[in-house]
Every structure is written in structure tokens, then in C-alpha cells.
């Protein structure tokens, strides 16, 4: 019915002003405009998440399935029982716009695959679905509120840097004024820096990254070191920066990519305990001993009332038809692997980490094994491959170790958030 064309209506339904005196019509007009202003103000100043809770407005306001500003309803028992590491990747084309884009200012140039020439964007259309439960939507506002007045620390190798940048961008999506997020020491955000601290000013929160590929000390040569030894890896001594980690609320550790012969003994770096260099210790034994050192540090230095410590499992690499320095590539993959027989065998290092975490948990510490290896193994399509940062020589090896962002590490952080929800995490007042 067109109220602007009353003459088109049948005579019996016409709206006539004859029913109103001029004074009554004036009062009616004022009432109408008052109600119009009231409703308009309600729509403008009421948060969208409150509008969604009303049946009528839930029909006319679009919902984002993966990002919400409302505090999630938590069923802690279900979350604690969920195995987030076991599931499948499901195609969901609405998923790619859920959190952030490559315009996020905290991304390394080498992780911005689309900007670096990648044209197939199907890698953004996949969502991880656990088999026995649901992965909660990432809620930036809720995460920030829970972390208010706190510190979140990432310590590990450059894959840890990948995850750190992902979380920064995911959290920044919950902040309206980006100028309130900054590197608090004025350092440029390059992946070559060993320490960076991003402050979310409005929440008095820092999200920090420490570049520590081994977590333990890479030290100077002792006196009378054997010939051919260029350096030592002290498997019995955690990095001195550990003293800067104890006052954090969330710690996310990772290592693994440097624990191989190419990065150690082939470069002349051997393993040391106390004052003795062990020229015959293999990589696996050295890694296990470093885990024991890390466990001792956690038990001696972390406060079970405050610190939530995570150890993220190994992130698979996907070089095919050669190693990273021998023509290996991954640019032919544009969607997740579907053939289970083509998945690599899970590294035994994950079993060692898992066992150490259980030992720490038995001491009533808040320690968690962030197991992302299996779900990540499917994602051969998620690497930068040949789409590396500007200025990289054409003949340079492909990058099949790191991850495009947005991309796979976002899911790691969604699982991190789910673990925190399952423990009802909130920074204690200081």
C-alpha cells in the first residue's frame, strides 16, 4: 500500500484528514516526528549485538557467523572434553572475510600472498571443524577484555612469528581506533627483529614476540673446544630472556624447525651440557633434553594462579619433489589435501612435548599442548610458495614452511582461544 498516493486507494479505505481538527493534526504530527527521532536514535546508538538479540532486528541486521562482539556463552565442560585437533576442513566461502585482511598493518610482507601475486584465493575458503564438537567463534572484544591489563608472550621461531602476527590482526579487528595499537618501543615491524611488543593502549595489554628458535641458549665456545665446532647449543640452559616471561599471563612457546642437522651439526653447532660438548648426541636426544630444561624452568618460575602456558606442536612443511634448497615446491596446491595416504607421518617430537605437558599438569600448573600438526598437515595450499616478499630473487627457493595471512595460523589462534575459554581465563587484577 502506497501511503504517498492515497488517491489510488478505494474510497472506503482512504485516509481523510476530516477526522482530525487542525489542532489534533498538529499534535499528531509532533507525536509522529518524536517517535521517528526516538526510533532513529535507538538504531544509531544501540550496539548491533543488542539489536540482534531482538527478534525483529535479527531479521534485518546481517549476522557474521565467525565474529561476534557479544561475550560467548561458555559450556566449560564441553570445551574441556573437546579434541580440537581431530576433524576436517570444510569449505565455507563466508569464512574468508571473518576477521581481517592483508591490509592489517602488523603483517610481514612475505606473508601477504595476495599482494605478492597469488591469484588463487581458494585457500581462504576453508574452516576447521572438529569431529565431536564445535570450535567457538573467535571473539576479539571478549579476548581483549579477558586480557585487559595483561601480557601475552610468544617465544619461538619464525613460525611462531606467523602465529603472533595472526593474533595481532585478529585482536585488532575488535578495536575501532587503530592508532591506539602500536609497537611500544618504536621498533619497525620487520621479521628480522628479535623482540617486538605491540601495545593495545585501550586495554593496557601487550602482545609480545621473542625470537628464540631453540628456546635454549646458543652459546659461545668453551675453552679447548674440538676443532670444527663453530658454536654450541646449551640443552641444559634456557635462554636468559626467560626472566622476562615470568610476569606474563599467556605464554605460547614453539620450536622444532631448527632442530635438524642442516641447522645444527652441518653448520658446526654441537650440543653442550654443563662444560662438556657432546659430539655424538643426536638431534632427537638433544631436543628431549631441551624439553626437560624447559619443563624445569616452568615448574620453578611460573605461578599456577596466573600463568597459562602453551606449547604449540610442530607445523608441517610441504616441499615436494625436492628439499627447500633443492627445487622443492608447493605452488601447485590450491586446496587442502583430501588423500589421507599422502599425509606425512606425525613427528615423534610431538609425543615428547605432550608427555612433558602432562608432567607439568600433574604439578597443578596451567599447561596445555596446543596440537595443530594433524590439521595443518592437510594445508599444502596455505604457504606463500613462490609468492614471496617484494625484492626476493626469482630463483630463490619457494617458501613452503611459513603461511599466508590471513590463513592457517588463524585457526591455531581460534583453538588457543577455545582452550582459554575452557579454563574461563581472565587476567587477575594486579
ZAMARGU-4260 file (C-alpha; in steps of 0.2 Angstrom, whole numbers, plus 5000, padded with zeros to 4 digits):
<rodrens>
0) 5000/5000/5000 | 5007/5016/4995 | 5004/5030/5008 | 5011/5043/4996 | 4997/5040/4984
5) 4981/5040/4994 | 4971/5044/4979 | 4974/5027/4971 | 4966/5018/4986 | 4947/5013/4985
10) 4936/5026/4993 | 4931/5015/5008 | 4950/5014/5013 | 4955/5032/5010 | 4964/5041/5024
15) 4954/5058/5027 | 4960/5072/5037 | 4942/5077/5040 | 4943/5065/5055 | 4955/5077/5063
20) 4954/5096/5068 | 4969/5106/5063 | 4975/5106/5082 | 4973/5087/5083 | 4983/5085/5067
25) 4997/5096/5073 | 4998/5086/5089 | 4998/5070/5079 | 5012/5077/5068 | 5023/5081/5083
30) 5020/5064/5090 | 5025/5056/5074 | 5041/5065/5072 | 5045/5062/5091 | 5043/5044/5088
35) 5053/5044/5072 | 5068/5053/5081 | 5066/5041/5096 | 5067/5025/5084 | 5082/5033/5074
40) 5092/5037/5090 | 5089/5019/5096 | 5095/5012/5080 | 5111/5023/5079 | 5116/5022/5097
45) 5111/5004/5102 | 5126/4991/5099 | 5122/4979/5085 | 5124/4964/5096 | 5109/4970/5106
50) 5099/4973/5091 | 5102/4955/5086 | 5095/4949/5102 | 5078/4956/5097 | 5068/4945/5086
55) 5063/4959/5073 | 5080/4967/5071 | 5088/4950/5070 | 5079/4948/5053 | 5085/4965/5046
60) 5103/4966/5053 | 5116/4954/5045 | 5125/4942/5056 | 5143/4937/5055 | 5145/4918/5059
65) 5163/4919/5064 | 5165/4936/5073 | 5154/4942/5087 | 5155/4957/5099 | 5145/4948/5112
70) 5153/4938/5126 | 5151/4920/5121 | 5140/4908/5131 | 5153/4895/5138 | 5149/4877/5142
75) 5166/4874/5150 | 5163/4855/5152 | 5160/4853/5133 | 5175/4863/5129 | 5187/4854/5141
80) 5181/4837/5133 | 5183/4843/5115 | 5198/4837/5105 | 5200/4852/5093 | 5215/4843/5084
85) 5204/4830/5076 | 5192/4835/5062 | 5191/4840/5044 | 5192/4856/5034 | 5175/4861/5027
90) 5173/4873/5013 | 5165/4889/5018 | 5166/4904/5007 | 5159/4916/5020 | 5174/4911/5031
95) 5187/4922/5022 | 5180/4939/5027 | 5178/4934/5045 | 5192/4943/5054 | 5205/4953/5045
100) 5213/4956/5028 | 5230/4958/5021 | 5228/4977/5025 | 5232/4973/5043 | 5247/4984/5047
105) 5256/4970/5058 | 5259/4958/5043 | 5276/4954/5036 | 5277/4957/5018 | 5282/4939/5015
110) 5265/4933/5022 | 5254/4944/5011 | 5252/4931/4997 | 5239/4940/4988 | 5248/4956/4987
115) 5263/4946/4981 | 5254/4940/4966 | 5245/4925/4972 | 5229/4924/4961 | 5220/4908/4968
120) 5212/4913/4984 | 5203/4897/4987 | 5214/4894/5002 | 5204/4907/5012 | 5188/4897/5010
125) 5191/4883/5022 | 5186/4881/5040 | 5192/4868/5053 | 5178/4858/5060 | 5182/4846/5075
130) 5173/4830/5074 | 5165/4829/5091 | 5161/4847/5095 | 5161/4865/5088 | 5176/4877/5088
135) 5169/4893/5096 | 5169/4909/5086 | 5184/4920/5089 | 5178/4935/5098 | 5191/4949/5098
140) 5182/4960/5110 | 5180/4946/5123 | 5198/4941/5121 | 5204/4958/5124 | 5193/4961/5139
145) 5199/4944/5147 | 5217/4950/5144 | 5214/4968/5150 | 5230/4974/5160 | 5239/4958/5155
150) 5254/4952/5144 | 5253/4939/5130 | 5270/4932/5125 | 5275/4921/5110 | 5293/4914/5111
155) 5300/4903/5097 | 5305/4903/5079 | 5298/4912/5064 | 5283/4900/5063 | 5279/4907/5080
160) 5280/4924/5072 | 5267/4919/5059 | 5255/4915/5073 | 5259/4931/5083 | 5255/4942/5068
165) 5239/4932/5065 | 5234/4935/5083 | 5238/4954/5082 | 5227/4956/5067 | 5213/4945/5074
170) 5213/4956/5090 | 5215/4972/5081 | 5198/4968/5072 | 5190/4972/5089 | 5197/4989/5091
175) 5189/5004/5082 | 5204/5016/5083 | 5220/5008/5075 | 5231/5022/5081 | 5229/5015/5099
180) 5239/4999/5094 | 5257/5002/5092 | 5275/4995/5095 | 5278/5002/5112 | 5297/5004/5109
185) 5295/5012/5092 | 5303/4997/5083 | 5299/4994/5065 | 5289/4978/5062 | 5301/4968/5052
190) 5304/4949/5054 | 5322/4952/5057 | 5320/4960/5075 | 5322/4948/5089 | 5310/4956/5101
195) 5294/4966/5097 | 5280/4972/5109 | 5263/4978/5102 | 5253/4988/5115 | 5234/4989/5114
200) 5233/5005/5123 | 5214/5005/5127 | 5216/4988/5136 | 5233/4991/5144 | 5238/4975/5135
205) 5254/4970/5127 | 5256/4955/5114 | 5275/4951/5113 | 5286/4941/5102 | 5303/4934/5107
210) 5313/4926/5093 | 5320/4910/5101 | 5322/4897/5088 | 5329/4884/5100 | 5322/4891/5116
215) 5338/4885/5125 | 5354/4895/5124 | 5365/4896/5109 | 5381/4900/5117 | 5400/4904/5115
220) 5413/4890/5113 | 5421/4884/5129 | 5439/4883/5131 | 5448/4869/5122 | 5433/4866/5110
225) 5436/4852/5097 | 5441/4858/5080 | 5427/4861/5068 | 5415/4867/5082 | 5408/4884/5077
230) 5396/4885/5091 | 5386/4876/5105 | 5368/4874/5109 | 5366/4873/5128 | 5352/4860/5130
235) 5353/4862/5149 | 5350/4880/5150 | 5335/4891/5145 | 5338/4907/5136 | 5342/4921/5148
240) 5326/4930/5142 | 5316/4918/5152 | 5316/4931/5166 | 5306/4942/5155 | 5292/4929/5153
245) 5288/4925/5170 | 5276/4940/5173 | 5265/4936/5158 | 5248/4929/5158 | 5248/4919/5142
250) 5264/4911/5135 | 5264/4902/5119 | 5280/4893/5115 | 5285/4884/5099 | 5301/4876/5092
255) 5306/4862/5080 | 5311/4869/5063 | 5328/4872/5069 | 5330/4855/5077 | 5338/4847/5062
260) 5355/4843/5055 | 5355/4857/5042 | 5353/4870/5056 | 5364/4862/5069 | 5379/4850/5066
265) 5380/4853/5047 | 5383/4871/5052 | 5396/4866/5065 | 5384/4868/5080 | 5385/4854/5093
270) 5376/4851/5109 | 5383/4855/5126 | 5378/4851/5144 | 5387/4860/5158 | 5405/4861/5152
275) 5405/4847/5141 | 5402/4847/5122 | 5394/4830/5116 | 5400/4827/5098 | 5389/4811/5097
280) 5372/4817/5104 | 5359/4816/5090 | 5345/4828/5087 | 5331/4819/5095 | 5341/4816/5111
285) 5346/4835/5111 | 5328/4840/5109 | 5322/4829/5123 | 5335/4836/5134 | 5330/4854/5130
290) 5312/4850/5134 | 5317/4844/5151 | 5326/4860/5154 | 5311/4870/5148 | 5300/4859/5160
295) 5311/4863/5175 | 5310/4882/5171 | 5291/4881/5170 | 5290/4872/5187 | 5302/4883/5195
300) 5296/4900/5189 | 5278/4900/5184 | 5264/4904/5195 | 5249/4892/5194 | 5237/4906/5199
305) 5242/4917/5185 | 5252/4910/5170 | 5244/4900/5156 | 5257/4891/5147 | 5255/4883/5129
310) 5267/4873/5119 | 5262/4873/5101 | 5266/4857/5091 | 5276/4856/5075 | 5270/4865/5060
315) 5272/4854/5045 | 5282/4859/5029 | 5276/4854/5012 | 5291/4854/5000 | 5288/4842/4986
320) 5300/4835/4973 | 5315/4841/4982 | 5320/4849/4998 | 5319/4868/5001 | 5336/4871/4994
325) 5335/4858/4980 | 5320/4863/4969 | 5306/4859/4982 | 5289/4867/4978 | 5272/4869/4984
330) 5264/4881/4972 | 5254/4868/4963 | 5242/4865/4978 | 5227/4876/4978 | 5215/4867/4991
335) 5218/4856/5006 | 5224/4838/5004 | 5210/4825/5003 | 5220/4809/5001 | 5225/4804/5019
340) 5238/4792/5012 | 5248/4807/5007 | 5249/4815/5024 | 5266/4814/5032 | 5270/4803/5047
345) 5267/4814/5063 | 5284/4818/5071 | 5289/4809/5087 | 5294/4827/5094 | 5275/4830/5097
350) 5274/4814/5108 | 5289/4821/5119 | 5280/4838/5120 | 5264/4830/5125 | 5272/4820/5139
355) 5281/4834/5146 | 5265/4845/5146 | 5256/4830/5156 | 5270/4830/5169 | 5268/4849/5171
360) 5249/4847/5173 | 5252/4834/5186 | 5261/4848/5196 | 5245/4859/5195 | 5252/4871/5183
365) 5241/4878/5169 | 5250/4870/5154 | 5242/4865/5138 | 5248/4856/5122 | 5242/4866/5108
370) 5241/4852/5095 | 5240/4859/5077 | 5251/4846/5067 | 5237/4835/5060 | 5225/4849/5055
375) 5240/4859/5047 | 5246/4844/5038 | 5231/4845/5026 | 5235/4863/5021 | 5248/4861/5007
380) 5239/4875/4999 | 5242/4888/5013 | 5260/4893/5010 | 5267/4908/5001 | 5277/4896/4989
385) 5284/4907/4975 | 5274/4922/4981 | 5287/4929/4992 | 5290/4947/4998 | 5295/4960/4985
390) 5313/4960/4981 | 5315/4941/4983 | 5326/4935/4968 | 5316/4924/4955 | 5327/4910/4958
395) 5325/4910/4977 | 5318/4894/4985 | 5300/4893/4987 | 5293/4896/5005 | 5283/4880/5010
400) 5286/4882/5028 | 5278/4899/5033 | 5260/4903/5030 | 5250/4916/5020 | 5240/4928/5031
405) 5225/4928/5033 | 5227/4909/5033 | 5230/4893/5043 | 5238/4901/5059 | 5221/4910/5062
410) 5214/4893/5066 | 5228/4890/5078 | 5223/4905/5087 | 5205/4900/5087 | 5210/4884/5096
415) 5221/4894/5108 | 5205/4905/5112 | 5195/4889/5114 | 5207/4882/5126 | 5207/4898/5136
420) 5188/4899/5136 | 5188/4881/5143 | 5198/4887/5158 | 5187/4903/5159 | 5203/4913/5158
425) 5204/4931/5164 | 5218/4942/5169 | 5218/4943/5188 | 5218/4961/5195 | 5235/4967/5198
</rodrens>
